[in-house]
Amino acid sequence: MTTSPLLDLFTSTGALLEGHFKLTSGRHSNSYFQCAKVLQHPEHLSAICRAIAEHFAEKGVETVISPAIGGIVVGTEVGRQLGVKTIFAERKEGVMTIRRGFSVEPGERVLVIEDVITTGGSVLEVIRLIEAAGGVVVGVGSVVDRSNGRVRLADEQFSVLSMEVVSFTPEECPLCKKGVAIDAPGSRASHQQ
C-alpha cells in the first residue's frame, strides 16, 4: 500500500476526521485518525495488516502484543497472518499491565503493534512490560505514525502510513484559544483538557 491510496481510504471510510480533538496522548489536534472506521472492513484490515506482517515476517516473531484498545484488532490480525500467539496489555487503575493469563517469557521475541502512534506513550509502556519479563522486543509496527518517523520506539519500526500531523499541548492549542469545542474520541480518557 502506498501513502496516497491509504490516505484516500481513510478519507473515504470516514476514518480521517477534521475538527478539534484531544488525542490519547493528551495533546490536541485538528485531525484525528479513527482507525476502527477503516478496520471494521475485513478487506481493509487484511490488506493493512498484510503490509505490517510482511515487513516483520523474517524477524523471528513469536508473539504479537498490542496496547488496548486501539491496537488489539490490528495486533490480532498481524499475529494471525504471521501465525503466532497474539496478546494484549491493558490498563488497570491507570497502569499498563499484562493480565488475563497472558504472559511473556524470558527470551520470547515480541512484536508490539499499535493502531496510531503520536507520542508512543502506550507503546513504551508495553515495551517496558516486555523487557521487565525478560522478553525481546523485535520491533514496533503501526497503521499510522502521526510523527512522520520522529518518534523512535525501537530499532526496527514500521508504519503503513507515516506523515506529519500537527498536534499541540493544551496550553498552546490555537483551537482552544479560539474557544472551539473539543472532542476526545480516543480509548483512554486519563488526561484533563
N, C-alpha and C positions, 0 to 999 in steps of 0.2 A: 504494500500500500504506500502510495506517495502522499506527501503532506496535503496537497490541494484537494484530491478526491476525498481524503479523510475529513478535512475541514468542511467540505461540501456535505458530507454525510452527517456530520454533527449539526450543521445548519438545517438540512432537510428533515431531520428527525426531531427537531426542536430541542436538541441537546446543548446547543450553544446559546445561552441566554444573555441578553443585554439588559442592564439596569444598574442597581446599586446593591451589592451583595457583601455579606460578611462570610468570609471563607472559613473553612475548618481551622485553618492556622490562626484565625483571629484578625487577619488582615482584611482590608476592604478592596473591592474591585468593581469595575463597570461591566465585567463579563464573567460568566460562570459556566463551567463545563459540567453538565448533568449527565455523566456517562451512562447512568441507568437508562436514559431515554434511547440511547443507541443500542446498548447491550441487551435490551429486552427483546430484540430481534435476533433469533438464533443464527441467521446467516451473517449478520454483522459481528456478533460475539465470536463466532467461529473464525472469521477472517482476521479480525483484530488480534485475537489471541494466537492465531497461527503465526503471525509475524513475530510475536514475542517468543513463542515456543521454538521457532526455527532459529532465532538468534542464540538461544541458550541450549540448543539440542546437543552440542558437543562439550558441555561444561560439567558433565557428570552429576547432574542434579538428582538428588534422591528424594527431596521433599520441597514442596512449594508452600509458603506461608504468606498470608495477607493480613493486614490490619482490618478489623471490622469497622465499618460495614461495607464501605465502598469497594474495597479490594477483593471481597470474597468471591463474587461472581467471576471476575477476571482470573483470580488465582485458581479457582476450581477448574475452569476451562483450560488454562495453561497446563495445570497439572494433569488433566485428562489427556491432553494432546501429547504431553511428554511421557505419559504412562507411569506417573509417580504419585506418592501419597500427597494429599493436599489438606492443610490445616489452616486455622486462623487464630489470631490473637485478638483479644477484646479488652475493653476497659472494665475494670471492677473497682468501683469507688474512685474513679478518675485515674487509675493506674493500669497501664497496659500489661496484660498477663496472658499466659498460655494456660487454658483451662479445658474443661470438658473431656478430660482424659487424654488430651493431646500432649505430646512431648517431643523434644528434640534431644537426641542422644549425642554424646561426645563423638566428634569426628564426622557427624552427619552433614552432608553437603546440601545446603538450603538456599533456595532462590526466593527472594522477597518480591512480591507482586503487589502493586497499588494501582488504583484507577487514575487518580490525578495527583501529581506532585507540585506543590507550591514552595513550601519551605522544607519539606521532607521530615517534619517532626515525628509523625506517626511511624514512618519507615525507620527512622533512627531508633525509636523506642523498641521496635520489633528486632532490629539488628542487635541491640544490647541484650535482649532476651535470648537470642540465639547464641551469642558469644558467651553469656553467663552460663548457658547449659553445655558449653563446650562444642557447639556446632560450628560449622564453617560456612560463612556467607559467600556463595559463589557469584552473586550478582543481585542487581535490583532491576526489575522491569516494570514499566507502567504504560498505560494507554496514552496519557497526556503529561508532558513536562512543561508546566507554565513558566519555568525559569529559563527555557531555551538552553539547558545544559549547564547553567551556572551552579545549580545545587548538585554537588557531587556527594553521593551517599555510599558508593562502593567503587572499587577499581573497574569492575565490569558493570556498566549501566546502559540500559536501552529503553527508549520510549518510541512508541509508534508515531506520535505527534509531539514535536518539540517546537515550542515557539515562545517568544517573549510576550507575556500578558501582564500588563501593568497592575500592580497592587500597591496599597498604601497602608501605613499604620492608621488606626482610627484617628489619631491626633492630626495627621497630615492629609486626611482624605478630603479632596475638594468637593465630593458629593455630600459629605456630612456638613461641610461648611455652607453648602447651598441649601441644606435642610431637606435633601431628597430622602424619601423613606427607604429604609434598608430591609432586605430580605436575607434570611440565614437558612438556605436550603440544605446545608451540609449535614453530615451524620453525627457531628459532635457539637453540642452547644455549651462548651465549657468556658468560653471566653465572653466577657462582657462587651457590649457595643462601645 
